[in-house]
């Protein structure tokens, strides 16, 4: 699956990287956090980053709030029902 910027292509506070590889939490997802995020609030688990979190694991249904950019805009992201979808070739009729 390609990386998906959130909340949009123009405002990239985080990027959806895909499901976790941790088999004890198979529904969790991994987000890559932008350098422009100045604070994170929620129960996400930081997987990488010393002073600021760079890689965050989120559990479905639990909101995470990101403070982004020079205007300190708040974005709340909640993951609902993540699942893998097989991608195949598409042949128009």
Beta strands, then each sheet from edge to edge (+ up, - down):
strand 1: 4-7
strand 2: 12-19
strand 3: 29-33
strand 4: 37-42
strand 5: 45-48
strand 6: 55-58
strand 7: 64-68
strand 8: 73-77
sheet 1: 1+ 2- 3+ 6- 5+
sheet 2: 4+ 7- 8+
end
